[in-house]
């Protein structure tokens, strides 16, 4: 798991498993090899390791885990998380975000401490509303995995934790630095790639990329932005 944490810290951002047409690094390929396709032969050792580490990394504060990049299961380094997190770093950060009633109910329920997904579903009282609410909280980076809780039978229960308790965050986002992290992780990207990955408006993504070009931290060639290593 230490190697997995080092990988996420180095690349800044990674999908849990690779997705078609997405050039973002994935933890699965770091374990199984570049170009490896998950679940072809079932749930084997690489899949099992990645599936276990996602919760362990977040619970240890080594990498944020949730549904974020391209609305897929993702890992973010603590450094990139700080650049993307928009709140002040307090347990009421959700109050300043436009979220559904279910999302606010989930966030309020987590203020005293982490809870299992089953407990949160019971609090919301409706499965579809819970799924929508927890998805919104993930995309706003307000919650992450708090590990798992063993059960008497079956799979362990997932635990949900507030991001601000698991990681040092707050002080507002730094989109320019987050954009540099994104370009550093890819060989090249378009404004649409950045917009889809981080959920930013297309105009915001283009402005941040153009700002890096103007500052000499990136180049724009043949419709693609590429980061330049610091001198």
C-alpha positions as CSV (number, residue, x, y, z in Angstrom):
1,X,0.0,0.0,0.0
2,X,3.0,2.3,0.6
3,X,3.9,1.9,-3.1
4,X,0.3,2.7,-4.1
5,X,0.4,5.9,-1.9
6,X,3.6,6.8,-3.6
7,X,2.2,6.3,-7.0
8,X,-0.8,8.6,-6.3
9,X,1.4,11.2,-4.8
10,X,3.6,11.1,-7.9
11,X,0.9,11.3,-10.5
12,X,-1.4,13.5,-8.5
13,X,-4.6,12.0,-9.8
14,X,-5.7,8.5,-10.9
15,X,-8.7,6.5,-11.8
16,X,-9.2,3.4,-9.8
17,X,-9.6,1.3,-13.0
18,X,-8.9,2.5,-16.5
19,X,-11.8,3.8,-18.6
20,X,-12.2,3.6,-22.4
21,X,-10.9,6.7,-24.1
22,X,-9.5,8.2,-20.9
23,X,-5.8,8.8,-20.7
24,X,-5.6,9.5,-17.0
25,X,-3.3,7.1,-15.0
26,X,-5.1,4.3,-13.1
27,X,-4.0,2.5,-10.0
28,X,-5.0,-0.8,-11.6
29,X,-2.5,-0.4,-14.4
30,X,0.2,0.6,-11.9
31,X,-0.4,-2.8,-10.2
32,X,-1.2,-5.0,-13.2
33,X,0.8,-3.3,-15.9
34,X,0.2,-0.7,-18.6
35,X,-2.6,-1.6,-20.9
36,X,-4.0,-4.3,-18.6
37,X,-7.8,-4.7,-18.7
38,X,-9.5,-5.4,-15.4
39,X,-12.0,-8.2,-14.7
40,X,-11.3,-10.1,-17.9
41,X,-10.8,-13.3,-15.9
42,X,-12.8,-12.3,-12.8
43,X,-11.8,-10.8,-9.5
44,X,-8.1,-11.7,-9.2
45,X,-5.2,-10.4,-7.1
46,X,-4.7,-7.0,-8.9
47,X,-8.4,-6.2,-8.7
48,X,-8.5,-7.3,-5.1
49,X,-5.5,-5.2,-4.1
50,X,-6.8,-2.1,-5.8
51,X,-10.3,-2.6,-4.3
52,X,-8.9,-2.9,-0.8
53,X,-6.4,-0.1,-1.1
54,X,-8.9,2.5,-2.2
55,X,-10.4,2.5,1.3
56,X,-7.2,2.0,3.2
57,X,-5.4,4.9,1.4
58,X,-8.3,7.3,2.2
59,X,-8.7,6.1,5.8
60,X,-4.9,6.6,6.4
61,X,-5.0,10.1,4.9
62,X,-2.7,9.1,2.0
63,X,-5.1,9.7,-0.9
64,X,-8.6,11.0,-1.3
65,X,-11.0,8.4,-2.7
66,X,-14.4,8.9,-4.2
67,X,-16.3,9.4,-7.4
68,X,-14.7,12.5,-9.0
69,X,-12.6,12.3,-12.2
70,X,-15.0,11.9,-15.1
71,X,-17.6,10.9,-12.5
72,X,-15.6,7.7,-12.0
73,X,-14.0,6.1,-8.9
74,X,-10.8,8.1,-8.4
75,X,-7.9,8.8,-6.2
76,X,-6.4,12.3,-5.6
77,X,-3.1,13.1,-3.9
78,X,-3.5,15.3,-0.7
79,X,-1.7,18.1,-2.6
80,X,-4.1,18.1,-5.5
81,X,-7.1,17.7,-3.1
82,X,-6.0,21.0,-1.3
83,X,-6.0,22.7,-4.7
84,X,-9.5,21.5,-5.6
85,X,-11.3,21.8,-2.3
86,X,-13.4,24.9,-2.3
87,X,-14.5,25.1,1.4
88,X,-13.0,26.5,4.5
89,X,-12.1,23.0,5.9
90,X,-14.9,22.9,8.5
91,X,-17.7,20.3,9.0
92,X,-20.3,22.8,7.8
93,X,-18.7,23.4,4.4
94,X,-21.7,21.8,2.7
95,X,-24.0,24.6,3.8
96,X,-22.4,27.0,1.3
97,X,-22.7,24.6,-1.6
98,X,-25.8,24.2,-3.9
99,X,-26.8,20.6,-3.1
100,X,-29.9,18.5,-2.9
101,X,-31.7,18.1,0.5
102,X,-30.5,14.5,0.7
103,X,-26.9,15.6,0.3
104,X,-27.2,18.2,3.0
105,X,-28.9,15.6,5.3
106,X,-26.0,13.2,4.7
107,X,-23.3,15.9,5.4
108,X,-25.1,16.9,8.6
109,X,-25.4,13.3,9.7
110,X,-21.6,12.9,9.3
111,X,-20.7,15.9,11.5
112,X,-20.5,13.9,14.7
113,X,-18.4,11.2,13.1
114,X,-18.2,8.8,10.2
115,X,-21.0,6.4,9.4
116,X,-21.6,3.3,7.2
117,X,-23.3,3.6,3.9
118,X,-26.1,1.5,5.2
119,X,-26.7,3.9,8.1
120,X,-26.7,6.9,5.8
121,X,-29.2,5.2,3.4
122,X,-31.5,4.7,6.4
123,X,-31.2,8.3,7.4
124,X,-32.1,9.5,3.9
125,X,-34.8,6.9,3.7
126,X,-34.7,6.6,-0.1
127,X,-32.1,4.7,-2.0
128,X,-32.2,6.8,-5.2
129,X,-32.1,10.0,-3.2
130,X,-29.1,8.7,-1.2
131,X,-27.2,7.7,-4.3
132,X,-27.9,11.2,-5.8
133,X,-26.9,12.9,-2.6
134,X,-23.7,11.0,-2.0
135,X,-22.7,11.5,-5.6
136,X,-23.1,15.3,-5.2
137,X,-21.0,15.2,-2.1
138,X,-18.3,13.2,-3.9
139,X,-18.2,15.6,-6.8
140,X,-17.9,18.5,-4.4
141,X,-15.1,16.6,-2.6
142,X,-16.9,17.0,0.7
143,X,-16.8,13.3,1.6
144,X,-14.4,10.4,1.2
145,X,-13.9,6.8,2.3
146,X,-13.4,6.3,6.0
147,X,-12.4,2.7,5.5
148,X,-14.6,-0.3,6.0
149,X,-16.4,-1.9,9.0
150,X,-16.4,-5.7,9.3
151,X,-19.8,-7.4,9.3
152,X,-21.0,-10.6,10.9
153,X,-21.4,-12.0,7.4
154,X,-20.8,-10.9,3.9
155,X,-18.6,-8.1,2.6
156,X,-17.4,-5.4,5.0
157,X,-19.6,-2.2,5.1
158,X,-18.1,0.9,3.5
159,X,-17.7,3.9,5.8
160,X,-18.1,7.5,4.7
161,X,-16.1,10.3,6.3
162,X,-16.0,14.1,5.9
163,X,-13.0,15.1,3.8
164,X,-12.2,17.9,6.1
165,X,-11.6,15.5,9.0
166,X,-9.6,13.0,7.0
167,X,-7.3,15.6,5.2
168,X,-5.9,19.1,5.8
169,X,-8.0,21.3,3.4
170,X,-9.4,24.8,3.4
171,X,-8.5,28.3,2.2
172,X,-10.2,28.1,-1.1
173,X,-9.3,26.4,-4.4
174,X,-6.2,27.0,-6.5
175,X,-7.4,26.2,-10.0
176,X,-4.2,27.2,-11.7
177,X,-2.1,24.8,-9.6
178,X,-4.8,22.1,-10.0
179,X,-4.6,22.5,-13.8
180,X,-0.8,22.1,-13.7
181,X,-1.3,18.8,-11.7
182,X,-3.7,17.7,-14.4
183,X,-1.3,18.5,-17.3
184,X,1.6,16.9,-15.4
185,X,-0.4,13.6,-15.2
186,X,-1.1,13.5,-19.0
187,X,1.0,13.7,-22.1
188,X,-1.5,16.3,-23.5
189,X,-5.0,17.5,-22.9
190,X,-7.8,19.7,-24.3
191,X,-9.9,22.1,-22.5
192,X,-12.8,19.6,-22.8
193,X,-10.6,17.0,-21.1
194,X,-10.0,19.3,-18.1
195,X,-13.6,20.3,-18.0
196,X,-14.9,16.8,-17.9
197,X,-12.3,15.5,-15.5
198,X,-12.8,18.2,-12.8
199,X,-16.4,19.1,-13.6
200,X,-15.5,22.8,-14.4
201,X,-17.3,24.9,-16.9
202,X,-15.7,24.7,-20.3
203,X,-14.8,28.4,-20.2
204,X,-13.1,28.1,-16.8
205,X,-11.1,25.1,-18.0
206,X,-9.9,27.0,-21.2
207,X,-9.1,30.1,-19.2
208,X,-6.9,28.2,-16.7
209,X,-5.1,26.4,-19.5
210,X,-4.5,29.6,-21.5
211,X,-3.2,31.2,-18.2
212,X,-0.6,28.4,-17.9
213,X,0.5,29.1,-21.5
214,X,0.7,32.8,-20.9
215,X,2.8,32.1,-17.8
216,X,5.2,29.8,-19.7
217,X,4.1,26.7,-17.8
218,X,2.4,25.0,-20.8
219,X,2.3,25.1,-24.6
220,X,-0.7,24.9,-27.0
221,X,0.1,22.9,-30.1
222,X,-2.3,21.4,-32.6
223,X,-5.3,21.9,-30.4
224,X,-3.6,20.2,-27.4
225,X,-2.2,21.7,-24.2
226,X,1.0,20.2,-22.8
227,X,2.7,21.0,-19.5
228,X,6.3,22.2,-19.3
229,X,8.5,20.9,-16.5
230,X,9.6,23.7,-14.1
231,X,13.1,24.9,-14.8
